[in-house]
Structures are given as C-alpha cells and as structure tokens.
Amino acid sequence: MKIVKWLRDGDGLSCDGINTSEGLLECAGNALDNACAYDIMGEVLFLADDGRYYVGTVEFMICEANPTYVKDVLDNPEEE
C-alpha cells in the first residue's frame, strides 16, 4: 500500500523517502537487524504437544491503528 502522510516514524527508523508499506517493512527489518533484535529475547525454540517445533521471533508488523490512538496523536503532535 502507499503511505500518504507520516504522523510519526518511530525511534531509529530512517524513513525518509519511504512511501510504501513494502519499503517500511524493509526499513524496519534493517533497523531490527542493526539493533541485534535477536538479543532481545535470545534463542527461543520449543517442541509443543502437537509434535511440531516452534521458534519465538521479534518482528515489526503493520496493523490498522485504533481510532482513539490516532485522535490522541493528532491532538498532541508534539509528543513523540
């Protein structure tokens, strides 16, 4: 999807010139790599009762914003 307007771009994301969700995901992935995201949780691997192995990961996701949160940001743009 296209990004029309940035309201906040987080901490550590250099999003200058990024105008698509694909670009944002790539930028966030690079930021996680540079921040050694692996070190946040360490190695997580387990066997579950369904017989499958699972890993725990740290990730960046794009989700629809809660309208109350959007209103708060628009009402208080200086708070980052």
C-alpha positions, 0 to 999 in steps of 0.5 A: 500500500502507499503511505500518504502522510507520516504522523510519526516514524518511530525511534531509529527508523530512517524513513525518509523517502519511504512511501510504501508499506513494502519499503517500511517493512524493509526499513524496519527489518534493517533497523531490527537487524542493526539493533541485534533484535535477536538479543532481545529475547535470545534463542527461543525454540520449543517442541509443543504437544502437537509434535511440531517445533516452534521458534519465538521471533521479534518482528515489526508488523503493520496493523490498522491503528485504533481510532482513539490512538490516532485522535490522541496523536493528532491532538498532541503532535508534539509528543513523540 
